[in-house]
Amino acid sequence: MSIEYLGLSSINGPLIALEGVQDAFFDEIVEFVVDGTQRKIGRIVEIYEDKAVIQVFEGSENMSLKNTHTKLTGHPMEIALSPDILGRTFNGIGNPIDGLGPIASTLRRDVNGSPLNPVKREYPRNYIRTGISAIDGLTTLIRGQKLPIFSGNGLPHDQLAAQIVKQASLGENSDEKFAIVFAAMGVKHDVADFFRNTFEESGVADHVAMFLNLANDPVVERLITPKVALTAAEYLAQVTPEEFRRILTDYGEEKWAARIAQIFAEKLLMTRTITCSKLKNEITIEDKIENIGAECTPVMLLYHMNMGYPMLSEDAELCIPAAEVLPRNEHAAEDIDTWNKVLTPTPGFEEQCYYHEFKGKPGMAAIYNHARGYGLQIQFDSSSLDCFTQWKMMGYKDYVMGLEPGNCYPDGRDVMRSTGRLKFLEPGESKCYGVRLTMIENDDQWQTILNQAK
């Protein structure tokens, strides 16, 4: 049974002291809820009797002795792992920052690793050619090794690191694919963008898992970033060559662009990339919206996805683990207690609309029909798509459930502006959004989703 502690004993920079702690252990991950909405995590770095010192990864800003609730998770720092980490970008503690939602996996590993027996380790023999003569000739890189790059101000460390990732190979006589785990700590935003753009333009992004700790991220996060990256690398090293070849040839991609431009009005360019998996029932939609005009322009985006029969029926179960559910109007408020109940087709049913606020929780919505044994999961970044709309229309012959992530609610530009939630793009600025759609194929998958949503 987990215990929630109300209040803190003291705060000193990123360090929190908590008294009266029971059954805590060193390196245990701790979850904080600040003012009932903001969520942070930390880890125990020192224990003495019933006192614990906790290091907060996101920093202690907005935290006070009375407004913070603390819960011990009972496990050390862990990250979710699956072949899907390739082609993804994470922050320094392993949370996705590419707008594609969390990694859907039941496999989680302790970033502190396990004890190794060097006698049992296979002797490394696979030479990796970086194309950098000083490395290849003097400090030869072997498959499975780490390559740290330390630099001083003004030196082109970013160009060197990007060049190694772009041109690394197993030599002229080998076309074997391999993965690269790339970690950067304390880099500025323009350098992070340089890495992303370079890997995408050179075509290597699909076999790179990238962990970025930015210059404005908490300093303490940099202590854990190498452990997170090494845990991902150790996992990928255990994937068999046959599995790895399937991973790297798993996806097909379609890309197109649409332009919205009017005189005296908005001028936006949206580039959409749709990626489909050949091995899994999964589709990823990525949208980049750019303001190509000369004026600051509002941007309203909503992914309009409607569920109908036969997936939608009275045998269907709905899961939207938001922090708060708000009715759109008085009619919806009458049935707020049954917002997630799927009814049979009802003559004369009046549509209802509910707004789901995730408030920092992972963005996810799912529906599963128990009688038919299939369903759909929608994953998204709730920080960029922070307005989730559920449209409930249980009418006879008009039977549909809309599950719609967006950066706005369907109330119009004036309403969003009045609530302070209308988003804007400055001239030349761009913003990326995305959703991942995964078919649920059996009861076990559905149960896993429910467990992760708790």
N, C-alpha and C positions, 0 to 999 in steps of 0.2 A: 504494500500500500504506500503510495507516494504521499508525502507531507508537504503542505504549502505553508511557508513562513511569511508572516505579515511584518513588513518593516525591516530595516537594516540597523546594524549597530554603529557602523561608521563608514565613511567614504573618503578615500584618499586617491585622487586621480583615477586610474582604471582599476584600482583595488577596492574591493568591498569586504567588510568584516561582518560576519553573521554569527550570532551566539545562540546557544540552545540547539545546536544541530545534532541529529541522531543518525547513526549508521552511514555517515559520509565516508568517502575514500578519496585518496589523492588522484588528481587528474579527472575526477568525475565532472561531467557536464551539468551545468546549472542553467535553468531557464528563468528569466525575469519577465514580469509584466509590469510596465510602468504606466501609471494613471489608467489602468484598465484597458489600454489599447496597444501601446507600443511594446513590442517583444524584442528581447535581447537574450544573448546566451553568454555564458562564461564558463570557466573551469576552475576547480579547486586547486590552488597551488601550495597551500599549507594548512595543516590541521593540528590543533592542540586541544586535547580534551574535547569539550563540546563547542569549540570555536573553529571557524573555518574562514580562511582568506581566499577570496574568489577574484579571479582576473576576468574583467568584462571585455569581450572582444570588440564590441561596437563602441566602447567608451562609456563613461558614466554620466554623460550629459542628460539633463532632464530627470535624473534619478535623485531622490531625496530619501531621508531616513523613514518617511511615513508613506510615500506614494508607491512603494515597490513591493510586489509579491514575488517570492522566490520559491522555486520547486526543484528538488534534486531529481535528476532523471534516472539515476541508478546505473548509468553506463558511461564509459569514457567517450571522447570525441570519436564519432564514426561518420563515414560518408557512404552514400549509396553508390553501388558499382554495377555496371553492366556494359556490354559493348557499345551502348548508346552514348557513352561519355566521349567517344571520338567525334570530332567535329563540333564539340560544344565548348563554351567558355564559362568559367566559374570564377568566383571571387576567391580570396585567400583561404577561406575556411570551407570551400567546396560547395557553396550555394550557386546555382546557375544565375548568370547575369546577362544571358543572351535573349531573354524574352520567350524562351521555348518551354518554360515550365520545369518542374523537378524531374529527376531521373526516376522512372517507374521501375523499381527493382526491390525484391525482397532481400537481396544480399547487401549487408552493411558490414564494414570492416573497421576495426579500431585503427586509428591513424598512428598509434604508438607502436604498431607492429608486434611481431612475435620474436622470441629468441631464435637466433639462427645458429646452425651447426656448420661451421666453415668446412669441416671434413666432408660433409654430404654435398657440398655445392659442386656443380659441374664446372670444370675448368673453362673459362671464357675463351672462345676461339674465333667468334664471328666478327671480323673487322668491319667497321663502319667508316666509309670514306666521306669526310665532311667537305672536301674540296678546299680546305684551308691547309696549306702546306706545313705551317708550323705545328698544327695539331696532328695531321696525318703522319708527319715524319718524326716528330719529337715526343708528343704525348698521345700516341695512337689511341683512338676511341674504340672500345670493344662493345659489342651488343650487350645491353643490360647495364652498362655503366652510367653514372651521372657525369655530366659535364658542367661544372659551375663556371660562371663568367663573372668576374669582379671587375669593376671599372671605376675610374675617377671622373670628375667633372670635365665635360668637353670631349671625351673620347667616344668614338662611334660604337659603343657596345650594342646598341639596338640594331644597327646595320649588320654587325657581326653575327649576333644571335639569329636574326632573321635569315641571313644568308646560309648559315649552317642548316637550319630547318628546311629551307627550300631545296638545297642540293644534296642533302645526306642520302647515301645509297649504300648498298652492300657490294659495290664494285661493278665493273663493266660486264662481268660474266653472270650477273644475277639480276633477275627481275622480281625477286621475292619482295612482297610488301611487308612493311613493319610500321609500328606505331611510334609516335613521339609524344611524350608528356612534357609540355613547356610551362615553366613557372617563372613569373617575373614579380619581383618584390619592390615596392616603393616607386613604381614607374609613374610618370605623369600621364595625363589623359591622352595627350597627342601621341606619346610613345605607344600606349596601349592600342590606339586606333591604327598606328602604323603597323604593329604586329598583326592585327586582325586583317587589315586590308592587304598586306603583303602575302599572308598565307592564303587568303581567298583568291587573289589575282594569280598567284603562282600554281594554284590547283592542289595544294598540299593540305588544305584545311580539313579535308574529310578524314585524314588519319592523324590529326593532332588534337590532343586534349589540352586545353589552355587554362591555366590558373593565374589570375591577375590580382595582385595586391597593389592598389593604386596609392599614389602619394598622399591623398586625403583620407585614405582608410586608416583605421587605428593602428598604431605602431605595433601593439601587442599581437595583432593578427599575423604579422610577418613571422612571428616565432613558430606558428603552426603551419604556415603555407608549405614549407619544404616537406613536412610530414604528410600533409594531404596529397601533394604531388607524388611522393614516393609510394604511398599506398595505392594510388591509381596505377602507377607504373608496375608495381609488383603484381597487381591483378591482371593487367594486360599481358605480362610475361608468362602467365599461366594458361593463357588462351592458346589452344592448339593451332598449328599452321592452317589446318583445314578450316577451323572456325574463323580464324583471322581473315583468310581469303574471302570467306562469305561475308564477313563484316564489311570489308572494303569494297565489295561489289554488290552490296545489299540495296542501294538506293538508286532510283531513277529520278530525274529532276526536270521540271518544266518552269520556264521563267517568261514573264511578259510584263509590260508596263502600260499604265493608263495615265493620261494627262487631263487635268481639270483646269481650264483656263478661260476667263471671261474678261472683257474690258471693264475696268473699274471694279473688279471682283478678285476672288482668290485665284492663284495660279499654283497648283500643286501637281507633283508628279509622284505616282505610286508605282513602285516596282514590286511585283509579287513573284515569289518563288514557291512552287508546290513540289514537295519531295515525297515520293512514295516508296515504301519498303517492299522488296520482292519476297521477303521471308516472314514478315510480320504484318498483321492487319493494322497498318499505321500510316497516317498521312500528316505531314507537317506543312503548315502555311506560314510563310514569312513575308511580311510587308514592310517595305521601306518607303516612307512618305517624306518628300522633300519640298520645301517652299522655294520654287524657282522664280517667284515674283520679287517685287521690291518693297513690299509692305508686310508687316506682321500679320499673320493670318490664322484664324481659328481652325482647329483640326478636330473633327468629330468622326470617330470610327466605331462601328459595331458589327461584330460577326454574327449575322442573322442565321441561326441554325435551328430548324424546326424538326421535332421528333413526331412521327405519326404512326398509324397502325401499319404493320403488326407489332413493332417494337413497343408502341404505346398502347397499353391496355390496363385493365384493373389488376393484372398480374405484375405490373411494372413497379419497381422501387426506385426512388429518387434519392440521390446523395449530393448535397451542396454544402460542404463544411465551412460556411462563412461564419464570421464573428457576429454578424447582426443581420436580421431580415426585416425589411421595412416595406409596408404596403404602399402601393402607389396612390390609392384613394380610399375613401370610406368603404366602398363595396369590397375591395380586397381586404380591408382591415377586419371585416366581419368573419372571414375564414382564415385569419392569420395562423391559428393553431393547427390548421391542416394544409398549410401551403405546399407540403411535400407529398400529399396524398393524391394518387392518380385515380380518378373516378371513371365509371362507365360513361359512354356517350349519353348526355343528358339534354333532352329537348328544352329550349329556352334558356340555356346556360349563358350567363353574361360573363364576358372575359374578365380575368383577374391578372394583375401584374404585381410582381414582388421584386424589390431591389435588394441584392445581397452585397453586403460590405465585408470584404475579407480582412481589411485592416492589418496587412502585413503577413497574413497566413498564406500558404501556397494556394495559388489559384487552381481550382479543380471543380468540375461538375460531372456527374455520371448518372446514367439510367440503365437499369438492367431488368429484363423481363424474365422472371423465374420460370414461367411456363414454357417459354421458347428457348431459354438457355443462351441468350445473347443480349448484348447491350453496347453502349458507347460511353467512352470516357473523354472528356475535354479538359486539357491542361493548358495553362496560360500564366503569364507573369502578372500577378495581381498588383504590382507597383505601377506598371504602365497601363494595363487594362484594369483599372480600379473600379469600374462600374459594371456589375454583372446583373443582367435583367432576366427574370424568369417570366415568360408569358404563358399563362395557363388558360387554355380554351378547350373546355370539356363538352362542347356542344355536339348535338346529333348532326352528323354529316359535316360538321366543322370541328374536328377532333384533332388537337395538336398541342404540343408543349414546346415552347421556344426556350432554348438555353443559349444565352447571348452575351459573351464577354465583350466589353467595349471600354473606351476611355470616356464614355458619356452615357447618360440615360436617355431614352427616347422621349424627352420632354421638350426638345427644341433648344435652339441656341440661346434664346433670351433667358430661359429658366436656368440653364447651366451657367450662364454668365452671372445671374443674380445670386447663385449659390457659391460662386467663386471656384467652380470646378471646370470651367471651360478651358481647354488646352489651346496653346498657341505655338506657332513656329515662326521664328525670326527669318528674315531673308537669308537664303543659303543654308538654313538649318535643316537637319533631317532627323527623323525618329523612326525606330524599328519596333514593330509589333509582331506578334505571332501566336498561333495556337497549334496544339498537337492533338490529333484525333486518333484514338485507339479503340478498336473493336474489342469488347469483352466477350470471351468465347465459352466460359463455363463458370460454375458456381465458385470454384476455388479462386479464380481471378477476381471475382466480385467481392469475395470475403477479404482478400488481400487489400483491395481498395478501401473497404469499410474500416479495416484495422488501421490503415495509414491515415485515414481521415479523422480518427479519434484524437 
